[in-house]
């Protein structure tokens, strides 16, 4: 475990290897699971703003789900997640020409149509962030659908924290990420103050 500012970073994030392999998994994370993508409360207005921009990328069924339920749902535990199509794939996902599920929000962002890249929970995966009193715990999430990503990451020798550099910088800032890398390189487990 690494303690950095108000975060506790699991050792697995530096020890495990991971590189998404969409050719193998076909974007299964956009359809597997009980709910849509977990959302932060500050992402809710961003999702509301981006819905109309993203609709042209989506299937008829996805647009219907978004129009019926809105861009997000509140579950029994008080957490928000993206709307799904019939409790399956995320309503913001679309199939590309190779039948790979991809994020319509991210594609709109890549096309310069929105500043919102995609939900941070998706961007950070396989890291899941949990709130623990005054700390945020960053944990490595194991999911069998990501076996191809683990294999490719091991083949390329890319640890999780390196693969997710952009997402970690987006969520915690460049200074935090630089400190994390330095601590990992030095083998430290607590930030020096």
C-alpha positions in Angstrom: 0.0 0.0 0.0 1.2 3.5 -0.9 0.0 6.5 1.1 0.1 9.7 -1.1 -1.7 12.9 0.1 -5.3 11.8 0.8 -5.0 8.5 -1.2 -4.1 4.9 -0.4 -2.9 3.2 -3.5 -3.0 -0.6 -3.6 0.4 -2.3 -4.3 -1.3 -4.2 -7.1 -1.5 -1.0 -9.1 2.3 -1.0 -9.4 2.7 -4.8 -9.5 0.0 -5.9 -12.0 0.2 -5.5 -15.7 -2.6 -4.2 -17.9 -3.2 -2.9 -21.4 -6.8 -3.0 -22.8 -7.1 -5.5 -25.7 -10.3 -4.6 -27.4 -9.7 -7.0 -30.3 -10.0 -9.8 -27.7 -12.6 -8.6 -25.2 -14.8 -6.6 -27.7 -15.5 -4.0 -25.0 -17.3 -6.4 -22.7 -17.0 -4.0 -19.8 -19.6 -1.8 -21.4 -22.2 -4.6 -21.3 -21.2 -6.9 -18.4 -22.2 -6.3 -14.8 -25.3 -5.3 -12.9 -25.4 -1.6 -13.6 -24.0 1.0 -15.9 -20.8 2.9 -15.3 -20.5 4.3 -11.7 -20.7 8.1 -11.7 -19.5 10.8 -9.4 -22.1 13.4 -8.5 -20.2 16.2 -10.2 -20.4 14.2 -13.5 -24.3 14.2 -13.5 -24.7 17.7 -15.0 -21.9 16.9 -17.6 -23.8 13.8 -18.7 -27.0 15.9 -19.0 -25.1 18.4 -21.2 -23.5 15.8 -23.5 -26.6 13.6 -24.2 -27.7 15.4 -27.4 -24.1 15.6 -28.7 -23.6 11.9 -28.2 -27.0 10.7 -29.6 -25.8 10.6 -33.3 -23.2 8.0 -32.3 -25.7 5.7 -30.6 -28.2 3.0 -31.6 -31.9 3.6 -31.8 -32.3 1.5 -28.6 -29.8 3.5 -26.8 -31.4 6.8 -27.7 -34.8 5.4 -26.6 -33.3 4.3 -23.3 -31.8 7.8 -22.7 -35.0 9.6 -23.6 -37.1 7.3 -21.4 -34.8 7.2 -18.3 -32.4 10.1 -18.7 -28.6 9.8 -18.8 -28.2 8.3 -15.3 -30.0 6.2 -12.7 -29.9 6.2 -8.9 -29.6 2.7 -7.4 -31.0 1.4 -4.0 -27.7 2.3 -2.3 -27.8 5.9 -3.3 -25.2 5.6 -6.0 -25.5 6.9 -9.6 -24.6 5.0 -12.8 -25.2 5.5 -16.5 -28.4 4.3 -18.0 -28.4 0.9 -19.6 -30.4 -0.7 -22.4 -32.6 -3.4 -20.8 -30.2 -3.7 -17.8 -27.4 -4.8 -20.2 -25.0 -2.5 -22.2 -24.4 1.1 -21.2 -26.7 3.4 -23.2 -23.7 5.5 -24.1 -21.9 2.5 -25.8 -22.0 1.8 -29.5 -20.7 -1.0 -31.8 -18.0 0.0 -34.2 -17.4 -1.6 -37.6 -15.5 -4.5 -36.0 -18.4 -5.2 -33.5 -16.4 -3.7 -30.6 -18.3 -1.8 -28.0 -16.9 1.7 -27.6 -17.9 4.8 -25.7 -20.0 7.3 -27.6 -19.1 10.1 -25.1 -15.4 9.4 -25.7 -15.8 9.4 -29.5 -17.7 12.7 -29.3 -14.7 14.0 -27.2 -12.2 12.7 -29.7 -14.2 14.4 -32.5 -14.0 17.7 -30.6 -17.7 17.9 -29.9 -17.5 17.9 -26.1 -14.9 18.6 -23.3 -16.2 15.7 -21.2 -14.1 12.7 -22.1 -16.1 9.9 -20.4 -17.0 8.9 -16.8 -13.9 8.8 -14.7 -14.8 5.3 -13.4 -14.5 4.0 -17.0 -11.3 6.0 -17.7 -9.7 4.6 -14.5 -10.6 1.0 -15.0 -9.2 -1.5 -13.7 -8.7 0.9 -10.8 -11.8 1.4 -8.5 -11.8 4.3 -6.1 -13.5 3.9 -2.7 -14.0 6.5 -0.1 -12.6 5.6 3.4 -13.2 8.4 5.9 -10.5 11.0 5.0 -8.8 8.8 2.3 -9.6 7.6 -1.2 -8.6 4.0 -1.6 -7.4 3.1 -5.1 -7.8 -0.7 -5.6 -7.1 -3.0 -8.5 -10.2 -4.7 -9.7 -10.0 -8.2 -11.0 -12.5 -9.2 -13.7 -12.3 -12.3 -15.8 -13.4 -10.4 -18.9 -10.1 -8.4 -18.6 -7.9 -11.5 -18.9 -6.8 -10.4 -22.4 -5.8 -7.0 -21.0 -3.7 -8.7 -18.2 -2.0 -11.0 -20.8 -1.2 -8.1 -23.1 0.0 -5.9 -20.2 2.3 -8.7 -19.1 3.6 -9.3 -22.6 4.4 -5.5 -23.0 5.5 -5.1 -19.3 3.1 -2.2 -18.7 2.0 -1.8 -15.1 -1.5 -0.6 -14.3 -0.3 2.8 -13.1 1.6 3.4 -16.4 -1.3 2.2 -18.6 -3.6 4.6 -16.7 -1.3 7.6 -16.6 -3.8 9.9 -18.5 -6.8 8.8 -16.3 -4.8 9.2 -13.1 -3.6 12.6 -14.1 -7.1 13.6 -15.1 -8.5 12.5 -11.6 -5.6 13.4 -9.3 -3.4 15.9 -11.2 0.1 15.8 -12.8 1.9 16.6 -9.5 0.2 13.7 -7.7 1.0 11.3 -10.6 4.6 12.4 -10.7 4.9 11.8 -6.9 3.4 8.4 -7.3 5.9 7.4 -10.0 8.8 8.7 -7.9 7.6 6.8 -4.8 7.2 3.6 -6.9 10.7 4.0 -8.4 12.2 4.6 -4.9 10.2 1.8 -3.3 8.6 4.1 -0.8 5.2 3.5 0.7 4.6 6.9 2.4 5.0 10.4 1.0 7.6 12.4 2.7 6.2 15.7 4.0 
